[in-house]
Structures are given as C-alpha cells and as structure tokens.
Amino acid sequence: MNVTATLFGQMLTFAVMVAFVWRFLWGPMTRMLAERSRRIADGLAAAEKGKHDLERAQKRAVELLRETKQQATEVLAQAEKRAGEIIDEAKSHARSETENIIAAAKSEIAREINAAREQLRASVAQLAVVAAGRILEEEVDAKAHAKMLGAVVQQL
C-alpha cells in the first residue's frame, strides 16, 4: 500500500464526508440556528413590547382610577347640593303650609269671635227686653220695638 494512495483515499473520504456534512447537516443546522435566533429575537422584541404595553396600561389604569375618583367626588358633591336644595324646598313648603294653617286658624278664630259677639248681642237684647218688661211691669213687644232694640244692639 502506497502512502499517497491511502492519503488520497483518506482525502477523498474526508471531502465526501465534508460535502455530506455540509449538505445534509451543516446547512440545515445553520438554517435551524438562524431561525431559532430570529424566533428568540422576535420573542425578546415581543416581550419588550409587552412590557411597554403593560407600563402604558398601568399608567392608563392609574389615570382612569384618578378620573373615576374625581367623577365620584363630583357626583357626591352634586348629590349633597341637590339634597340641600330638597331640604330647603321642604322647609320653604313647610313654612308656607304653616303660614296657611295659621292664617286659616286666625280666620276661624275671627269668625268664631264675630259669631260669639252676635250671639252675645242677641242675648243682651233679649235680656234688655226681659229687664225692661220687669221694670215696666208689662211685657214689651219685641216686634213693635224692633227699631229701638236694633239701636240698643248697635250701641253694645
């Protein structure tokens, strides 16, 4: 065996082996590694984007919470204001109703006083007739002396 033939045989086998590895192993392996690097880079970029989106969402949530609290405060203030208005309206209505009741009571009292005065006048006129009748010892005719009795009643 010749060293050169063996060497050429080994070189030829090595070249076939390198071509086989290059074609069937190295190419797909580098493509697979490149694809994996690309997917990792895409994943890292997506994670970074997600992180930024999360930060923006958290900021937006804090802003919305602040706005909601402000709106709730405004709604409470409006409700308290409306409650005060309702209370004032009720007080005003109660005052006017009280004044109406007092006015009606005063009117009723005045009417009762006038009725009592009229009744008293009639009683006094009757007593005057009876008293005059006793004084004169005869009965005074109320119909005949109605004008005179009316004048007496008016003076009372």
Backbone as JSON Lines, residues from 0, in Angstrom:
{"i":0,"aa":"M","n":[0.82,-1.14,0.0],"ca":[0.0,0.0,0.0],"c":[0.88,1.23,0.0]}
{"i":1,"aa":"N","n":[0.4,2.04,-0.76],"ca":[1.16,3.22,-1.0],"c":[0.6,4.35,-0.12]}
{"i":2,"aa":"V","n":[1.47,5.13,0.43],"ca":[1.05,6.19,1.35],"c":[0.29,7.25,0.57]}
{"i":3,"aa":"T","n":[0.61,7.53,-0.59],"ca":[-0.07,8.53,-1.37],"c":[-1.47,8.06,-1.73]}
{"i":4,"aa":"A","n":[-1.65,6.8,-2.09],"ca":[-2.97,6.32,-2.45],"c":[-3.85,6.32,-1.21]}
{"i":5,"aa":"T","n":[-3.32,5.95,-0.11],"ca":[-4.08,5.95,1.13],"c":[-4.39,7.38,1.5]}
{"i":6,"aa":"L","n":[-3.44,8.23,1.32],"ca":[-3.64,9.63,1.64],"c":[-4.72,10.23,0.73]}
{"i":7,"aa":"F","n":[-4.63,9.92,-0.58],"ca":[-5.67,10.4,-1.49],"c":[-7.02,9.8,-1.16]}
{"i":8,"aa":"G","n":[-7.04,8.55,-0.77],"ca":[-8.29,7.87,-0.37],"c":[-8.86,8.53,0.88]}
{"i":9,"aa":"Q","n":[-8.01,8.82,1.81],"ca":[-8.49,9.47,3.03],"c":[-8.95,10.89,2.74]}
{"i":10,"aa":"M","n":[-8.22,11.56,1.84],"ca":[-8.62,12.92,1.48],"c":[-9.96,12.89,0.74]}
{"i":11,"aa":"L","n":[-10.13,11.93,-0.13],"ca":[-11.36,11.78,-0.86],"c":[-12.51,11.45,0.09]}
{"i":12,"aa":"T","n":[-12.29,10.56,1.01],"ca":[-13.31,10.2,2.01],"c":[-13.62,11.42,2.88]}
{"i":13,"aa":"F","n":[-12.56,12.14,3.23],"ca":[-12.77,13.33,4.05],"c":[-13.59,14.37,3.27]}
{"i":14,"aa":"A","n":[-13.28,14.56,1.99],"ca":[-14.0,15.53,1.16],"c":[-15.46,15.11,1.02]}
{"i":15,"aa":"V","n":[-15.73,13.82,0.83],"ca":[-17.1,13.32,0.72],"c":[-17.82,13.55,2.06]}
{"i":16,"aa":"M","n":[-17.1,13.28,3.12],"ca":[-17.66,13.46,4.45],"c":[-17.98,14.94,4.69]}
{"i":17,"aa":"V","n":[-17.07,15.85,4.29],"ca":[-17.3,17.29,4.46],"c":[-18.49,17.71,3.6]}
{"i":18,"aa":"A","n":[-18.59,17.22,2.35],"ca":[-19.7,17.57,1.46],"c":[-21.0,17.04,2.05]}
{"i":19,"aa":"F","n":[-20.99,15.82,2.56],"ca":[-22.19,15.24,3.18],"c":[-22.61,16.06,4.39]}
{"i":20,"aa":"V","n":[-21.66,16.37,5.27],"ca":[-21.97,17.17,6.47],"c":[-22.45,18.55,6.05]}
{"i":21,"aa":"W","n":[-21.76,19.13,5.02],"ca":[-22.14,20.47,4.57],"c":[-23.56,20.48,4.01]}
{"i":22,"aa":"R","n":[-23.87,19.51,3.21],"ca":[-25.16,19.47,2.53],"c":[-26.3,19.04,3.45]}
{"i":23,"aa":"F","n":[-26.08,17.99,4.18],"ca":[-27.19,17.43,4.96],"c":[-27.21,17.83,6.42]}
{"i":24,"aa":"L","n":[-26.13,18.25,6.98],"ca":[-26.1,18.59,8.39],"c":[-25.84,20.09,8.63]}
{"i":25,"aa":"W","n":[-24.76,20.6,8.02],"ca":[-24.35,21.98,8.31],"c":[-25.38,23.0,7.83]}
{"i":26,"aa":"G","n":[-25.87,22.89,6.61],"ca":[-26.85,23.83,6.04],"c":[-28.15,23.84,6.86]}
{"i":27,"aa":"P","n":[-28.76,22.67,7.04],"ca":[-29.99,22.67,7.84],"c":[-29.75,23.12,9.27]}
{"i":28,"aa":"M","n":[-28.57,22.74,9.8],"ca":[-28.27,23.13,11.18],"c":[-28.12,24.65,11.28]}
{"i":29,"aa":"T","n":[-27.42,25.3,10.33],"ca":[-27.27,26.76,10.37],"c":[-28.61,27.46,10.12]}
{"i":30,"aa":"R","n":[-29.42,26.9,9.19],"ca":[-30.75,27.47,8.97],"c":[-31.62,27.34,10.23]}
{"i":31,"aa":"M","n":[-31.51,26.18,10.88],"ca":[-32.27,25.96,12.09],"c":[-31.8,26.91,13.19]}
{"i":32,"aa":"L","n":[-30.5,27.11,13.32],"ca":[-29.96,28.02,14.33],"c":[-30.34,29.47,14.01]}
{"i":33,"aa":"A","n":[-30.3,29.82,12.72],"ca":[-30.68,31.19,12.31],"c":[-32.18,31.41,12.6]}
{"i":34,"aa":"E","n":[-33.01,30.4,12.28],"ca":[-34.45,30.5,12.56],"c":[-34.69,30.62,14.07]}
{"i":35,"aa":"R","n":[-33.96,29.85,14.82],"ca":[-34.1,29.9,16.28],"c":[-33.65,31.26,16.81]}
{"i":36,"aa":"S","n":[-32.57,31.81,16.3],"ca":[-32.1,33.14,16.7],"c":[-33.15,34.2,16.35]}
{"i":37,"aa":"R","n":[-33.74,34.05,15.16],"ca":[-34.78,35.0,14.75],"c":[-36.0,34.9,15.67]}
{"i":38,"aa":"R","n":[-36.41,33.67,15.99],"ca":[-37.55,33.49,16.89],"c":[-37.26,34.03,18.29]}
{"i":39,"aa":"I","n":[-36.04,33.82,18.76],"ca":[-35.66,34.35,20.07],"c":[-35.68,35.87,20.05]}
{"i":40,"aa":"A","n":[-35.12,36.45,18.96],"ca":[-35.12,37.91,18.83],"c":[-36.55,38.44,18.76]}
{"i":41,"aa":"D","n":[-37.39,37.76,17.97],"ca":[-38.8,38.17,17.89],"c":[-39.47,38.05,19.26]}
{"i":42,"aa":"G","n":[-39.18,36.98,19.97],"ca":[-39.75,36.79,21.3],"c":[-39.28,37.87,22.27]}
{"i":43,"aa":"L","n":[-38.0,38.22,22.2],"ca":[-37.49,39.28,23.07],"c":[-38.12,40.63,22.71]}
{"i":44,"aa":"A","n":[-38.27,40.87,21.4],"ca":[-38.9,42.11,20.97],"c":[-40.36,42.15,21.42]}
{"i":45,"aa":"A","n":[-41.04,41.01,21.29],"ca":[-42.44,40.95,21.72],"c":[-42.54,41.13,23.24]}
{"i":46,"aa":"A","n":[-41.59,40.56,23.97],"ca":[-41.58,40.72,25.43],"c":[-41.34,42.18,25.8]}
{"i":47,"aa":"E","n":[-40.42,42.82,25.09],"ca":[-40.15,44.24,25.34],"c":[-41.38,45.09,25.01]}
{"i":48,"aa":"K","n":[-42.02,44.77,23.88],"ca":[-43.24,45.49,23.5],"c":[-44.33,45.25,24.54]}
{"i":49,"aa":"G","n":[-44.45,44.0,24.99],"ca":[-45.43,43.68,26.03],"c":[-45.15,44.43,27.32]}
{"i":50,"aa":"K","n":[-43.89,44.56,27.65],"ca":[-43.51,45.3,28.86],"c":[-43.92,46.77,28.74]}
{"i":51,"aa":"H","n":[-43.64,47.35,27.56],"ca":[-44.04,48.75,27.34],"c":[-45.56,48.89,27.34]}
{"i":52,"aa":"D","n":[-46.24,47.92,26.71],"ca":[-47.7,47.95,26.71],"c":[-48.26,47.83,28.13]}
{"i":53,"aa":"L","n":[-47.65,46.99,28.94],"ca":[-48.06,46.82,30.32],"c":[-47.86,48.13,31.11]}
{"i":54,"aa":"E","n":[-46.71,48.77,30.9],"ca":[-46.47,50.05,31.58],"c":[-47.5,51.09,31.16]}
{"i":55,"aa":"R","n":[-47.79,51.16,29.85],"ca":[-48.8,52.1,29.37],"c":[-50.18,51.77,29.94]}
{"i":56,"aa":"A","n":[-50.5,50.48,29.99],"ca":[-51.8,50.07,30.53],"c":[-51.9,50.41,32.02]}
{"i":57,"aa":"Q","n":[-50.79,50.2,32.75],"ca":[-50.8,50.55,34.17],"c":[-50.97,52.06,34.35]}
{"i":58,"aa":"K","n":[-50.26,52.85,33.54],"ca":[-50.42,54.31,33.61],"c":[-51.85,54.71,33.28]}
{"i":59,"aa":"R","n":[-52.42,54.08,32.26],"ca":[-53.8,54.39,31.85],"c":[-54.77,53.98,32.97]}
{"i":60,"aa":"A","n":[-54.51,52.84,33.6],"ca":[-55.38,52.39,34.69],"c":[-55.33,53.37,35.86]}
{"i":61,"aa":"V","n":[-54.13,53.86,36.18],"ca":[-53.99,54.84,37.26],"c":[-54.72,56.13,36.88]}
{"i":62,"aa":"E","n":[-54.58,56.54,35.63],"ca":[-55.27,57.75,35.16],"c":[-56.79,57.58,35.21]}
{"i":63,"aa":"L","n":[-57.27,56.42,34.74],"ca":[-58.71,56.16,34.78],"c":[-59.21,56.12,36.22]}
{"i":64,"aa":"L","n":[-58.44,55.54,37.11],"ca":[-58.82,55.48,38.52],"c":[-58.92,56.88,39.1]}
{"i":65,"aa":"R","n":[-57.95,57.72,38.77],"ca":[-57.96,59.11,39.25],"c":[-59.18,59.85,38.68]}
{"i":66,"aa":"E","n":[-59.45,59.67,37.39],"ca":[-60.62,60.32,36.78],"c":[-61.91,59.82,37.41]}
{"i":67,"aa":"T","n":[-61.98,58.52,37.67],"ca":[-63.17,57.94,38.28],"c":[-63.38,58.49,39.68]}
{"i":68,"aa":"K","n":[-62.3,58.6,40.44],"ca":[-62.42,59.17,41.79],"c":[-62.89,60.62,41.71]}
{"i":69,"aa":"Q","n":[-62.36,61.37,40.76],"ca":[-62.77,62.77,40.58],"c":[-64.25,62.85,40.21]}
{"i":70,"aa":"Q","n":[-64.69,61.99,39.29],"ca":[-66.09,61.98,38.9],"c":[-66.97,61.57,40.08]}
{"i":71,"aa":"A","n":[-66.52,60.6,40.85],"ca":[-67.29,60.18,42.03],"c":[-67.41,61.33,43.02]}
{"i":72,"aa":"T","n":[-66.33,62.07,43.21],"ca":[-66.36,63.22,44.11],"c":[-67.34,64.26,43.59]}
{"i":73,"aa":"E","n":[-67.31,64.51,42.29],"ca":[-68.24,65.48,41.69],"c":[-69.69,65.02,41.86]}
{"i":74,"aa":"V","n":[-69.93,63.73,41.62],"ca":[-71.29,63.2,41.77],"c":[-71.76,63.34,43.21]}
{"i":75,"aa":"L","n":[-70.88,63.03,44.16],"ca":[-71.24,63.18,45.58],"c":[-71.53,64.64,45.92]}
{"i":76,"aa":"A","n":[-70.72,65.54,45.39],"ca":[-70.94,66.96,45.66],"c":[-72.29,67.4,45.07]}
{"i":77,"aa":"Q","n":[-72.59,66.95,43.86],"ca":[-73.87,67.29,43.25],"c":[-75.03,66.7,44.05]}
{"i":78,"aa":"A","n":[-74.85,65.47,44.52],"ca":[-75.9,64.83,45.32],"c":[-76.13,65.58,46.62]}
{"i":79,"aa":"E","n":[-75.04,65.98,47.27],"ca":[-75.17,66.75,48.51],"c":[-75.84,68.1,48.24]}
{"i":80,"aa":"K","n":[-75.48,68.74,47.13],"ca":[-76.08,70.02,46.77],"c":[-77.58,69.84,46.52]}
{"i":81,"aa":"R","n":[-77.93,68.8,45.78],"ca":[-79.35,68.53,45.48],"c":[-80.1,68.19,46.77]}
{"i":82,"aa":"A","n":[-79.47,67.43,47.67],"ca":[-80.11,67.11,48.94],"c":[-80.37,68.39,49.74]}
{"i":83,"aa":"G","n":[-79.42,69.3,49.73],"ca":[-79.61,70.59,50.4],"c":[-80.75,71.37,49.78]}
{"i":84,"aa":"E","n":[-80.82,71.35,48.45],"ca":[-81.9,72.05,47.76],"c":[-83.25,71.43,48.12]}
{"i":85,"aa":"I","n":[-83.3,70.12,48.17],"ca":[-84.55,69.43,48.51],"c":[-84.97,69.78,49.93]}
{"i":86,"aa":"I","n":[-84.0,69.81,50.84],"ca":[-84.29,70.16,52.24],"c":[-84.79,71.59,52.31]}
{"i":87,"aa":"D","n":[-84.12,72.5,51.59],"ca":[-84.57,73.91,51.59],"c":[-85.98,74.04,51.01]}
{"i":88,"aa":"E","n":[-86.25,73.29,49.94],"ca":[-87.59,73.33,49.35],"c":[-88.62,72.8,50.34]}
{"i":89,"aa":"A","n":[-88.27,71.72,51.03],"ca":[-89.21,71.15,52.01],"c":[-89.45,72.13,53.15]}
{"i":90,"aa":"K","n":[-88.38,72.8,53.61],"ca":[-88.53,73.78,54.69],"c":[-89.42,74.93,54.22]}
{"i":91,"aa":"S","n":[-89.18,75.41,53.01],"ca":[-89.97,76.51,52.46],"c":[-91.44,76.1,52.34]}
{"i":92,"aa":"H","n":[-91.65,74.9,51.84],"ca":[-93.02,74.4,51.7],"c":[-93.68,74.27,53.07]}
{"i":93,"aa":"A","n":[-92.93,73.78,54.05],"ca":[-93.46,73.63,55.4],"c":[-93.79,75.0,55.99]}
{"i":94,"aa":"R","n":[-92.92,75.98,55.76],"ca":[-93.19,77.33,56.27],"c":[-94.46,77.9,55.65]}
{"i":95,"aa":"S","n":[-94.58,77.78,54.33],"ca":[-95.78,78.32,53.67],"c":[-97.02,77.57,54.13]}
{"i":96,"aa":"E","n":[-96.91,76.26,54.31],"ca":[-98.05,75.48,54.8],"c":[-98.4,75.9,56.22]}
{"i":97,"aa":"T","n":[-97.39,76.14,57.04],"ca":[-97.62,76.61,58.41],"c":[-98.31,77.97,58.4]}
{"i":98,"aa":"E","n":[-97.83,78.86,57.55],"ca":[-98.44,80.19,57.44],"c":[-99.9,80.08,56.98]}
{"i":99,"aa":"N","n":[-100.17,79.17,56.04],"ca":[-101.54,78.97,55.58],"c":[-102.42,78.45,56.71]}
{"i":100,"aa":"I","n":[-101.89,77.5,57.47],"ca":[-102.65,76.93,58.59],"c":[-102.92,78.0,59.64]}
{"i":101,"aa":"I","n":[-101.9,78.81,59.95],"ca":[-102.06,79.89,60.93],"c":[-103.08,80.91,60.44]}
{"i":102,"aa":"A","n":[-103.01,81.27,59.17],"ca":[-103.95,82.23,58.61],"c":[-105.37,81.67,58.66]}
{"i":103,"aa":"A","n":[-105.52,80.39,58.33],"ca":[-106.84,79.77,58.38],"c":[-107.35,79.73,59.83]}
{"i":104,"aa":"A","n":[-106.46,79.42,60.77],"ca":[-106.85,79.38,62.18],"c":[-107.25,80.78,62.67]}
{"i":105,"aa":"K","n":[-106.49,81.79,62.28],"ca":[-106.83,83.16,62.67],"c":[-108.19,83.56,62.08]}
{"i":106,"aa":"S","n":[-108.41,83.19,60.83],"ca":[-109.69,83.49,60.19],"c":[-110.83,82.78,60.91]}
{"i":107,"aa":"E","n":[-110.61,81.53,61.28],"ca":[-111.62,80.76,62.02],"c":[-111.89,81.39,63.37]}
{"i":108,"aa":"I","n":[-110.82,81.82,64.04],"ca":[-110.96,82.47,65.36],"c":[-111.75,83.77,65.21]}
{"i":109,"aa":"A","n":[-111.44,84.55,64.2],"ca":[-112.17,85.81,63.96],"c":[-113.64,85.53,63.69]}
{"i":110,"aa":"R","n":[-113.92,84.51,62.9],"ca":[-115.3,84.15,62.6],"c":[-116.02,83.72,63.87]}
{"i":111,"aa":"E","n":[-115.34,82.91,64.68],"ca":[-115.94,82.45,65.94],"c":[-116.18,83.63,66.88]}
{"i":112,"aa":"I","n":[-115.24,84.56,66.91],"ca":[-115.4,85.75,67.77],"c":[-116.61,86.56,67.31]}
{"i":113,"aa":"N","n":[-116.72,86.76,65.99],"ca":[-117.86,87.51,65.45],"c":[-119.17,86.79,65.75]}
{"i":114,"aa":"A","n":[-119.18,85.46,65.61],"ca":[-120.4,84.69,65.91],"c":[-120.75,84.82,67.38]}
{"i":115,"aa":"A","n":[-119.73,84.75,68.25],"ca":[-119.97,84.89,69.69],"c":[-120.49,86.28,70.02]}
{"i":116,"aa":"R","n":[-119.95,87.3,69.37],"ca":[-120.42,88.67,69.59],"c":[-121.89,88.82,69.19]}
{"i":117,"aa":"E","n":[-122.2,88.23,68.01],"ca":[-123.59,88.3,67.55],"c":[-124.52,87.58,68.51]}
{"i":118,"aa":"Q","n":[-124.08,86.43,68.97],"ca":[-124.89,85.68,69.92],"c":[-125.03,86.46,71.24]}
{"i":119,"aa":"L","n":[-123.95,87.07,71.67],"ca":[-123.98,87.88,72.89],"c":[-124.9,89.08,72.72]}
{"i":120,"aa":"R","n":[-124.85,89.73,71.57],"ca":[-125.72,90.87,71.3],"c":[-127.19,90.44,71.36]}
{"i":121,"aa":"A","n":[-127.46,89.28,70.74],"ca":[-128.84,88.79,70.75],"c":[-129.28,88.49,72.18]}
{"i":122,"aa":"S","n":[-128.37,87.87,72.94],"ca":[-128.7,87.55,74.34],"c":[-128.9,88.82,75.14]}
{"i":123,"aa":"V","n":[-128.06,89.82,74.94],"ca":[-128.17,91.08,75.66],"c":[-129.48,91.77,75.3]}
{"i":124,"aa":"A","n":[-129.84,91.72,74.0],"ca":[-131.09,92.34,73.58],"c":[-132.27,91.64,74.23]}
{"i":125,"aa":"Q","n":[-132.23,90.35,74.3],"ca":[-133.31,89.59,74.93],"c":[-133.37,89.9,76.42]}
{"i":126,"aa":"L","n":[-132.18,89.97,77.05],"ca":[-132.14,90.31,78.47],"c":[-132.65,91.73,78.7]}
{"i":127,"aa":"A","n":[-132.33,92.62,77.78],"ca":[-132.8,94.0,77.91],"c":[-134.31,94.06,77.82]}
{"i":128,"aa":"V","n":[-134.88,93.27,76.93],"ca":[-136.33,93.25,76.78],"c":[-136.96,92.69,78.04]}
{"i":129,"aa":"V","n":[-136.4,91.6,78.55],"ca":[-136.93,90.99,79.77],"c":[-136.79,91.97,80.94]}
{"i":130,"aa":"A","n":[-135.61,92.61,81.02],"ca":[-135.39,93.56,82.12],"c":[-136.34,94.75,82.0]}
{"i":131,"aa":"A","n":[-136.52,95.25,80.8],"ca":[-137.42,96.38,80.61],"c":[-138.85,95.98,80.93]}
{"i":132,"aa":"G","n":[-139.2,94.76,80.57],"ca":[-140.53,94.26,80.86],"c":[-140.77,94.17,82.34]}
{"i":133,"aa":"R","n":[-139.8,93.77,83.09],"ca":[-139.95,93.67,84.52],"c":[-140.01,95.06,85.13]}
{"i":134,"aa":"I","n":[-139.22,95.95,84.57],"ca":[-139.21,97.3,85.1],"c":[-140.56,97.94,84.82]}
{"i":135,"aa":"L","n":[-141.06,97.78,83.71],"ca":[-142.32,98.41,83.33],"c":[-143.52,97.59,83.79]}
{"i":136,"aa":"E","n":[-143.2,96.44,84.27],"ca":[-144.21,95.53,84.77],"c":[-145.16,95.09,83.67]}
{"i":137,"aa":"E","n":[-144.77,95.23,82.56],"ca":[-145.57,94.7,81.47],"c":[-144.62,94.17,80.41]}
{"i":138,"aa":"E","n":[-145.11,93.4,79.59],"ca":[-144.25,92.76,78.59],"c":[-144.04,93.71,77.43]}
{"i":139,"aa":"V","n":[-142.83,93.9,77.04],"ca":[-142.5,94.75,75.91],"c":[-142.59,93.88,74.67]}
{"i":140,"aa":"D","n":[-143.24,94.39,73.65],"ca":[-143.38,93.64,72.4],"c":[-142.12,93.84,71.57]}
{"i":141,"aa":"A","n":[-141.39,92.78,71.31],"ca":[-140.13,92.86,70.59],"c":[-140.36,93.28,69.14]}
{"i":142,"aa":"K","n":[-141.46,92.87,68.55],"ca":[-141.72,93.21,67.15],"c":[-142.07,94.69,67.03]}
{"i":143,"aa":"A","n":[-142.77,95.19,67.97],"ca":[-143.18,96.58,67.91],"c":[-142.0,97.51,68.17]}
{"i":144,"aa":"H","n":[-141.11,97.11,68.98],"ca":[-139.99,97.98,69.34],"c":[-138.68,97.49,68.72]}
{"i":145,"aa":"A","n":[-138.73,96.86,67.57],"ca":[-137.55,96.29,66.92],"c":[-136.54,97.35,66.55]}
{"i":146,"aa":"K","n":[-137.03,98.52,66.1],"ca":[-136.12,99.6,65.71],"c":[-135.34,100.08,66.92]}
{"i":147,"aa":"M","n":[-136.03,100.27,68.01],"ca":[-135.37,100.73,69.22],"c":[-134.39,99.67,69.73]}
{"i":148,"aa":"L","n":[-134.76,98.4,69.68],"ca":[-133.87,97.33,70.13],"c":[-132.66,97.21,69.22]}
{"i":149,"aa":"G","n":[-132.83,97.41,67.91],"ca":[-131.7,97.37,66.97],"c":[-130.7,98.44,67.31]}
{"i":150,"aa":"A","n":[-131.18,99.64,67.67],"ca":[-130.28,100.73,68.04],"c":[-129.52,100.38,69.31]}
{"i":151,"aa":"V","n":[-130.19,99.75,70.25],"ca":[-129.54,99.35,71.51],"c":[-128.46,98.29,71.22]}
{"i":152,"aa":"V","n":[-128.81,97.34,70.34],"ca":[-127.85,96.28,70.0],"c":[-126.63,96.88,69.33]}
{"i":153,"aa":"Q","n":[-126.82,97.88,68.45],"ca":[-125.7,98.5,67.77],"c":[-124.8,99.24,68.74]}
{"i":154,"aa":"Q","n":[-125.35,99.78,69.76],"ca":[-124.55,100.52,70.76],"c":[-123.73,99.55,71.59]}
{"i":155,"aa":"L","n":[-124.22,98.33,71.74],"ca":[-123.48,97.36,72.53],"c":[-122.33,96.88,71.72]}
